[in-house]
Amino acid sequence: MCGIVAYVGPKDAGPILLEGLQRLEYRGYDSAGVVISNKGLKMRKVKGRVADLAAAVPARFKGTLGIGHTRWATHGAPSDVNAHPHLSADERIAVVHNGIIENADELRAKLEADGVVFLSETDTEVLSHLIARTVEETESLEEAVRLALKRIVGTYGIAVIDAQRPGEVVVARNGSPIVLGIGEKEMFAASDVSALVRYTRQVVHLEDGELAVLKADGFHTFASDARETAKEPLTVDWDAGHYDTGGYEHYLLKEISEQPDTVARTLRGRLDDRFHIAHLGGLNMDARETRSFRRVKIIGCGSAYYSGQIGAQLIEELARIPADAEPASEFRYRSPVVEPDTLYVAISQSGETYDTLAAVQELKRKGGRVLGIVNTVGSAIARECDGGLYLHAGPEVSVASTKAFTSTAVAFALLALHLGRVRDLSPADGRRICEGLRRLPEQIKEILALEPQIKELAHKYADSPSMMFVGRVRGYPVAREGAQKLKEISYVHAEAYPASELKHGPLALIGPEMPTVAIVPDDELLDKNLTTLGEIRARGGRVLMVGHRTADPKLADDCVVVPKNETELDPILLSIPLQLLAYHAAVALERDVDKPRNLAKSVTVE
């Protein structure tokens, strides 16, 4: 959940490191720092944002090799001292680190018993001292890093430099991403390609347990047992322009506004007009194997989990296969029963979410068949899975997921259509769903045109101390995602419940001070949903209804009317107004929309 960047080459490293950290700041932003190698190690680090770090770096802070870090705190509060990089006692070794060292306390105690004085509260400082001691014995930085890491229990993505070897950077990965960038007589490394695409689109992803040595003229990789490994570079499709705000006030609003295009990209080339099926060659399954599955289990975290709930509903409705979704963070710890006739689907925008990755690895160990739905080509989850779908949604910079959530729901509709047509979904229903999917981009444009109305409503409800979100069946995961968006970027407390559950307890919370956002699609449950609105209004609760028609003023104070699609696909469209509602509420409350407190974009720790 932190950002790493490293450079070695002929250019001044400082501006490259700072620019890279700015692009990685969505991964962590409570402190930042850089180290440059130039006749010793020169370091600057600060509590605060990358802009604060840039202001603290002097003009004469120059060198052609360096490492940088932007932090999301795990060990020790945000402070200048706890910020990365961390130096060894002799200031020879500098380390930046993402992840958590689980045996840090034990190692720290041993080092302190040997006379090492620690300056910070972090687990990372243990690494700098371990490597410094080992490098004195081996006289090889790569060997020192390799041996030091053998003593580590936990996850890491690290970059290390040695004041006595000013021409090389050593990086390593175990559970936290590291990507190498190959330039012209220069090399880069980062925790995300966003820091690299301004300089190169040729990248190499390290595997868990793999290390690399970077020099200006190239790199080599090796495993933790010192065995050399071979890597083939990939060309990334994204460029630096994808990481600009494009004239929007915030990345979040840009990404919400991009959804007509991102949904169209997710659909492109995947709908078959002859057989009314989805072409999903990336699943790596033939029709016979596809028909053999009797259950689908979906795992993800946060918004990915909620999109998985939408996906489970789609699969059950269209393919008539029992399906359910579960948080990956819970799944991996409960010793799940892995069945040979169950298809598992892992979801992650970044493809690096640690809990989801660990769940995938556990499933693979037990012989499970796992598909991945991810946005980042070459990511760890994509490489671990047996097959899957790429979203092609483009980079998502804002911490709160919007376009990736929507594209994931669309990907599930494609998967459900594919499974259904291989099984018992009729050609007529297949045609109906294909036509509905094709209508989505234009209908999303219609919803985005409602932004002025939704902005006004957001200002009306933003001062509420708490809000309730409710929905039935297809509407329930929409309500959960809407509540998630509101609380994570506006800090307004929000709860989501199935509408039918209100009378079983949560109705006690309803009153004038607790508005309810009700998801009311025009489906077979419309009358029951309207009854729920009556129950809320009878207790003095205010209601904002999101649905396909306006409601009687006795049932709803306000209504947002969205276009109607096929009933199975309506949840995708009903989610869009809730994104705009959360965004404008956060702006009205003067929140840091793209970088909400306590959060970071890619959750690569447990």
N, C-alpha and C positions, 0 to 999 in steps of 0.2 A: 504493500500500500504506500510505499515511498518511491521516489524517483531517483534513478542513478544515471549519470552520464559520464563518459570517459573519452579522452582524445589523445592521440599521439600522431605527430606529423610535422610538416614544416611551418604551419601557421601558428599564430598566437592563440593559445588554448583558451584564455580567459573568456573572450566574447562567445566562443563556441559553446563552452560549458554553461554560461549564463543563459544563452538563447535556448539551449537544450533543456535547462531546468525550467524555464518559463513554459515550454511546451509540455513538460511533465508535471507541472504544479498541481494539476487536477488529481494526481496520485497521492498528494500529501502536501500540506502547506502551513505547518506550524513553525518550521524553522528550516534553514537552508545554509549550505556552505560549500566552499571549493578549496582545493589544494592545487597549487602549481609547482612543478619541479623546475627549479632554476638555481643551481648552486645551493642546493638544499631545498627543503619544502617550505613554501609560503602558504599560509592558510588564512582564510577569512570565513567566519560563520556567524550567523545571527539568529535570534529568535524573531520570527516574522516571515514575511513573504519573500519571494525571489527578488522583488523590486527593492526591498530593504537591503538584501544582500548586495545587489548591484550598486546601490548607493554607498555601501561600505567598502567596496573594492577600489583601491587606489589606481590611478592611471598607470603607474609604473609596475603594476602587478602582471608581469609578463613571463611567458615560458611556452614551450612547444609540447608539453605533456601535462595532463592534469586529470583530476576526477572531481565530480560534484554530486550533490545530494539535496533533495528536498524531502522533508520528513513528515510522517504521520506518526505521532508518538505512541510507542508501546512500553518502553522501559524509561521511566523518568519523565517528568513534566517538560513541556517545551521551554527551552532556555538556550542561551548562547553556549553553555558548557555541554549540554546534552545533544546539541546539533551535531550532525556529521559534517565532515570527516572526523575520524578519531586517529590520533597519533600515538605511536609508541613512546615510551619514556625518553628514549634518546632522539626522538623526532626523526627517526630514519624511515619508519614505515607509516603510511597513511592508508586508512580503510574506509570505504563506504559500504553500507550493508542494508539490504531489505530482508525482512523475515524475523524469526525469533529463535534465539539460541536457548534451548530448553535446559541445558546443564550449565548455564552461565554462572549461577551462584556457586556451584561446586568448583568450577575452573577459577573463578575470581578468588575464592578462599585460598586455593593452592598458590595462586600467584601472589596474593598479599602475604602469605606465609613466607614466600621467598623474597619479600622486600619490595614488591611492585606497589607503587602508589597510584591509585585510580583517581582520575579527576572528575569523571561523570558517573551518572547512575545507570548508564546504558549497558546492555548486553554486548553491544558491538565492540566496546573498548577492550573486552577480553581478547578479541581476534587480533587487534593491533599488537598487543603484548605477546601473544602466542607466536605470531608470525615473526616478530622481531627477534625472539629468542631462537627460533628455528633457523632463521636465515643466517645467523652467526655460525651455526653448526654446518649448514649445507653449502653456503656461498652460492645459492641459486634461489631466486625469488619464486620461480614456479614450483620448485621442490618444497620450499618452505611453506608455501600456501597449501600445497597438496597434503603435506604431513600435518599441518596445523588443523586442517579441516577434518582429518581422520579422528580428531579428538572432540569434534563438535557433534552434538545431538540437537536436531532441529532443522529449521528451514533457512535458506540463505540465497541471496543473489548478491555477490560482492564484486568490488573492483579494488585492486591493491596496487600501490606504487611504492618504490624504494628510492630514497634519495641518492643511493649509490649506483642505481641503474636507471638513469634518466631517459632511456630510450624504450622502455617497455612497461606495459600494463598487464597485470594478470587478473582475469575475471573467472568466476565460478558460479555454478547454479545448482541448487537443490530445493525445488519447490517454489522458487521465486524467479520470475523470468529474467533472462539476460539475452539480449540480441546484439550481434556484432554487425557493424556497418563497414562495407568495403569501399574505400575511396581511391583516388589517384595519389599513390604514395602517401596515404594517410589512412588511419583506422579509427573507428569509433566503437563505442559500446554504450548500451542504454538498457533500461528496463522496459522500454516501449519504443516501437518504431517511430512514434511521433517526434522523438528527439533527433532522429536520423534523416528523415526524408528531405530536409532542406539541402543535405549534403550528398546523399546517395540513396539509391533505391535497391541496391544489392545488399541483401542481409543474410545472416546465418543465425538460426536459433539454436542455442545450447540446450542439450537434454539434461535432465536431472543427473547429478553425479559427474558432470562434465566440466572441464576447465579449459581456458584458452589463454595463450600469450599473444599480445598484440604489439607489433612494432610497425613503424611507418611503412615498411615495404611488404607487410603481410601479416599472417597469423598462423598459428597451428593449435590444434585442439587435442586433448587427451582425457582419458578417464581417470577416476580417482585411484586406480591401480597403476597409473603411469603408462598405460597402453595408449598408443596413438589412435586417434579416431579420424575418420574422413567426413568432411562436410561439403555439401553442395549448396551454393548460394541460391536464394530465391529472389525474384524481382517483385517488390511490393507495388500494388496498384495505386496506393494513395500518394499524394504529393503534398508539399507544404501548404498549398492553397486550401486543402481540406481542413486545415487546422486554424484558419482565420475565422473571425466572426462574421465576415461577409457583410459588414455594415449594420448588423443587428446589435442591439445594446448588450445582449448576453448570448453565449453559446447555446443556452437552453432554448431560447426563443428561436434561434436559427435552426436548431435540430428539430423542434416541433414543426417549424415551417417547411422543413425539407421532406416531410413524410409522404406527400404525394409521389415524389421522385424515388424515395427509398423503398416504398412499397412496390412501385413499378419495377425497380431493379430486383427485388426479391422474387417477383413473379416472372421476370423476363426469361423466355425460352423454356419455361417449365409447364406450360399448359398445352395439352394435346386436344385439338379440335376434332380429330377423327374418332378417338376412343373416349374422349371426355375424361381424361386421367391426368395426373401430374407426372411429368418426366423427372425422376429423381435418381439419376444414375449414380450419384454419390453415395446412395445407401448401400451399394455393393451387395444387394440381395436379389435373387431371382424370384419369380412369382411363387414357385413352390415353397421356397423358404419363407417368403412373406406370409403365406397362408398358414404356416405352421405355428405362428405365435398365438397364444390364447389370452394374453394379458399384456398391457403396456404400462410401464412404470416410469414416471417422469421426475427428474431431480434437478433442482436449481436453488438459487439463493436470492432473496429479495424480490425485485421485479421479475427476475427470470422465473422464480417459483410461481408467481402469480400468472405469468404468461403460460406456464406449464399447466395451471389449473384450467385456463381457457382451452389449452390444447387437449387436455384429458376429456373435457366436455365435447369437443369437436370429434375426437376419435371415437368416443362412445356413440355419438349421434350418427356419424357418417359411416363408420366401419363396423359398428356394433361389436366392438371388442372392449371388455372391461378395462378401464384406464383410470389412473389416479396420479396425483402429483404430491411430492413430499419435499420439504426442505433438505437439501443435500447435507447440510450441517448436522441434521438429526439422523438421516439415513445412514451415514458412515459410522456412527457411533453405536447403533443399536443391534449390531451383529445381524444384518438382514438375511433372510432366507432368499437365496438366489436360485430362481427356477429356470430350467433350460428352455421352457416354452414361453418365457416372458421376454419381451423386447424392452430394453432400458434406453431412455433418452435423456442425455445430459445437456443442460442449457447454460451458456455463459457468453455474454457479449464479448468480454476480453479473451475468453478461452483460457484464462489463467486463474480463475477463482479457485482458491486453494481447497476449500471444503468440497467443491464439486469435483475438482481434479482427484482428490484423495478418494472420493466415492467411486469415481470411474476406475481408478486403479484397484480398489477392493473388488469391484464387480468383475474386472478382467481376471483378477487372481482366482476368483471363484467360478470362472468359465462363463460369465454372463455375456450376452450379445449387446453391445452398447453403441448407440448412434449419438452423434453430437450435433447440436444446433448452435453455432458460434458465428461471430462476426469477423474475427481476426484470423486471416489465413496463416497457416503455419504455427498456430498457437499450441500450447501443450495439450489441451483437451482435444483439439482437432487431430493431433498426432496420435493420441492414445486410443481414440475410438476406432471402431471397426468400419465406420462410414458415417455419413451425415449430410447436413446442408449448411452451406455458408449463406449468411444473410445478405451480403453485399450492400449493407446499409451505410458504408463509409464510417470514418472514425467518429466516435461519440466522445466529446470532450467534457461536457457538463457532467458533474457527478450523478445527478438524477437521470435515469435512463428514460428516454421517450421514443425516439425513432427505432432504437434497437428492440424495445419492448413490442412496439407495433409490428415490426418486421418479423419478430419471433412468433407472434400470434399468427401472422400470415403464413409463415413457414409451417406451423402446426396445421393450418387449414390445408396446405398442400400435402402434408404427410397423411392427414386424415382422408383426403380425397384419394390419394394413392392406395392406401390400405383398403379403403372402402370399395374402390373399383376392382381391385384384385379379388375382393371377397364378394359381397352381395349388393353393393350399391348399384342401382340401375343406371343405364346410360342416360335416361332423362334426368335423374337427380345429379349425375355427374355433370351434364351440360348446365344444369341450373347453378351448381356451385362454381363452375368455371366462369360463367357469365357474371356471377356475383363478385368473384375475385377481380375480374377485369374492371368492374365498376368502382372498386375501392379508391383508386387514386383521385378520380374526379369528385367522389363524394367527400373525401378528406379535404379537398380544396373548398368545398361548400362549407364544411364545418369551420375551417380556418377563417373563412369570411365572416363568421360570427364573433370574431375576437373582440370587437368593440362592445358588444352586448355582454360577453363573458367577463371582460375587464371591469365593466360597471358592477356586475354581480360580485366579482371578487372583492372589490372595494367595499361593497355592502356587507359582506360576511367576514372580512379579514379580521375584524376586531373581536370576533367570537373567541372565548377562552378555549372552547372545545367544539368539535363537530362530529356527528355520526354519519357514516356512509352505510347504506343498506342496498341489497339487491337479492333477487331470487335466482337460483340455478345458474343460468348464463350470466346474470347480472352480478352475482356475488363476487367472482374474481375481479370484475371491473371495479366494484366498490372497494375491494381490498387494495387494488393498485391506486385508486384515487386517494384513499386515506394515506397510503404510503407517500405519494407525491406531496400531499399537503404538509404532512408533518416533517418530511426530511428537508424541505427547502423554505417553508414559512415558519417552522417550529410551533405551529398551532397543533395542539393535541387533537388527534383524530382516531376514531375507532371504526372498524368495519364489522358488520354482522350480517348473516343471512336475514332477510326481511322477516321470515317466519319465526326467527329466534327472539325478536324484540320482546314479545310477550312473556318470554321465559326468563326474564331478568333485566336486560338492558333498558327496557321501557321505563324503569325507575329513574333513569338519568334524564329523560326527556322533559324539557321545559322551555320557556322563552329564551333562556341563555344558551341552549344547546340546539343549534340548527341541524337539520338532517339533509344530506344529499341522497336522493333516492334514484336508483337506476331502474327505469320503468320502460322496458322495450314493449313494442306492440306485438305481443306473442300470446300463447295460450294461457299465460299467467297474468295477463293484464288486470283482470278483475281482482285477483288476489292482491296484487301490488297496490291497486287503488284503495283497497280495504286497509292496507297497512298505513297508507297516507292518512286515512281518516282516523286511525288510532293515534297517530302522532299529533295531528291537529287537535284532536279532542283533549289532549293534555297540554295544549298551549305551545307545542313545538312549531318552529318555522320550518318550511320545506322548500328546498330547491330541487325540482324534478328534472332529470335528464332522460329524455325519451324521444318517441316518434310523434307525439302529438301534445298539444297543450292540455292542461288539466283544469277542472273546475276550480275557480279561486278558493272554494271552500276546502280543497284538498292540497293545494300548493300555492305558496306565495310567489314563486318564480318558476319559469320553465325554460329549458334550453332544448330546442327541437332539432334533432339531427336527421339526416336522410335515412330512409329504410333500405336495407339490403336483404339478402336471404336471412332468415331467422338465425341460422347457425353462425353467420358471419357478423351479425349485428354487434356483438361485444367489441369487435375491433374498432368500430366507429364510435361506440359509446364511450370509449376510453379517451378519445381525443379532447373533448371539452374539459375533462377533469385535469388534463395536463395544463391547459390554458388557465383554468381556475386557480390551480396551485401556483403557477408562475406569477400571475398578476397579484395574487394575495401576498406572495413573498416580496414582490416589488413594492406593493403598498406599505408593507411593514419594514421596508428598507433592509431586507436581508441580503447576504452575499449569495446570490442565486446560484451561481455556478460552483461555488465552493462552500457548501453548508458546513456549519461547525461540527467537529468531531467525526466527520466522514471523509472518505476518499474514494476514488473511482474504482480501482481494481483491488479487490480484497484478497491479497495474496498471503494473509496470515490467518491462523485459526481464530 
